[in-house]
Amino acid sequence: MTLPQGGFIAVHNQSYLYGGDPTQTAIGISRYLPAGTHQNVSVTLVNGSIQQSQTLVAIPSQDTDNNQTYDYVRSDGFRDVPYTDNNGAVTDRAAVTVASSTTPTVDLSSPITPATTTDTPQPAAGTDTVRSSTGDAGGSEKSATQWLTGNWIIILVAIIVIVVVGSYLLVRQA
């Protein structure tokens, strides 16, 4: 990806595609990227921001106030605005699929005995809870941190796809 004047890559949830306020739909931002070409840019997403399959939007943004801090959300959209072309803001999309990470395991070193009680683990205080459909009527619960840890590769691949396609679009318009 080539940023002619430096800036950031902002990632927005799918609400952005349906007219959502960009100051409310941002779920991740890259570190400051100096002017030039960049590859394999990582964007850390807000914990719990992706709980279902959806389309994410990557938007390269300028550092209009030259402070190397992303101020678009904090300024209600007046600073660090997106790079634009003839059609408006330069954007790229990627579909992210949230997969259930419940894989049954069996310890073959000990005898299998039927369970007589079922304990339901409770998430730690202050953590988000994500419900994932596993085919049973009730679903299952796990903390958002556990979900992100188990699905980090899906999120990383989606972000890389967004960055690569966005790079192509920026180079093509230049």
Residue pairs with C-beta under 8 A, 6 or more apart in sequence:
1 9
1 37
1 38
1 39
1 41
1 60
1 163
1 164
1 166
1 167
1 170
1 171
2 36
2 37
2 38
2 167
2 170
2 171
2 174
3 33
3 34
3 35
3 36
3 38
3 60
3 83
3 170
4 35
4 83
4 174
5 35
5 62
5 63
6 32
6 33
6 34
6 35
6 36
6 62
6 63
7 32
7 33
7 60
7 61
7 62
7 63
7 80
7 83
8 29
8 30
8 31
8 32
8 33
8 60
8 61
8 63
8 70
8 80
9 29
9 30
9 33
9 41
9 43
9 58
9 59
9 60
9 61
9 162
9 163
9 166
10 26
10 28
10 29
10 30
10 58
10 59
10 60
10 61
10 70
10 72
10 82
11 26
11 27
11 28
11 29
11 43
11 45
11 56
11 57
11 58
11 59
11 159
11 162
12 20
12 22
12 25
12 26
12 27
12 56
12 57
12 58
12 59
13 20
13 25
13 27
13 49
13 50
13 54
13 56
13 57
14 54
14 55
14 56
14 57
15 24
15 25
16 22
16 25
16 57
17 55
17 57
17 93
22 59
22 72
22 77
23 72
23 73
23 76
23 77
25 57
26 72
26 73
27 45
27 46
27 49
27 50
27 56
28 43
28 44
28 45
28 46
28 49
28 159
29 43
29 44
29 70
30 41
30 42
30 43
32 63
32 68
32 69
32 70
33 41
37 167
38 167
39 163
39 167
40 160
40 163
41 159
41 163
42 156
42 159
43 58
43 159
43 163
45 155
47 128
47 144
47 145
47 148
48 128
48 130
48 144
50 56
50 96
50 98
50 155
51 98
51 130
51 131
51 144
51 147
52 98
53 95
53 96
53 97
53 98
54 95
54 96
55 93
55 94
55 95
55 96
56 93
56 94
56 95
56 96
56 158
56 159
56 162
57 91
57 92
57 93
57 162
58 91
58 92
58 93
58 94
58 159
58 162
58 163
58 165
58 166
59 82
59 89
59 90
59 91
60 82
60 83
60 90
60 166
60 170
61 70
61 72
61 80
61 81
61 82
61 83
62 80
62 81
62 82
62 83
63 69
63 70
63 80
64 79
64 80
64 81
65 71
65 79
65 80
70 80
71 79
71 80
72 79
72 80
72 81
82 89
82 90
82 91
83 89
83 90
83 170
84 90
85 173
90 166
90 169
90 170
90 173
91 166
92 162
92 163
92 165
92 166
92 169
93 162
93 165
94 158
94 159
94 161
94 162
94 165
95 158
96 154
96 155
96 158
97 154
98 132
98 151
98 154
99 151
99 154
100 132
100 133
100 134
101 132
101 147
101 150
101 151
102 132
102 134
102 140
106 112
120 141
123 129
123 141
123 142
123 143
124 143
127 143
127 144
127 145
128 143
128 144
129 141
129 142
129 143
129 144
130 141
130 142
130 143
130 144
130 147
131 139
131 140
131 141
132 139
132 140
132 142
132 147
133 139
134 140
148 155
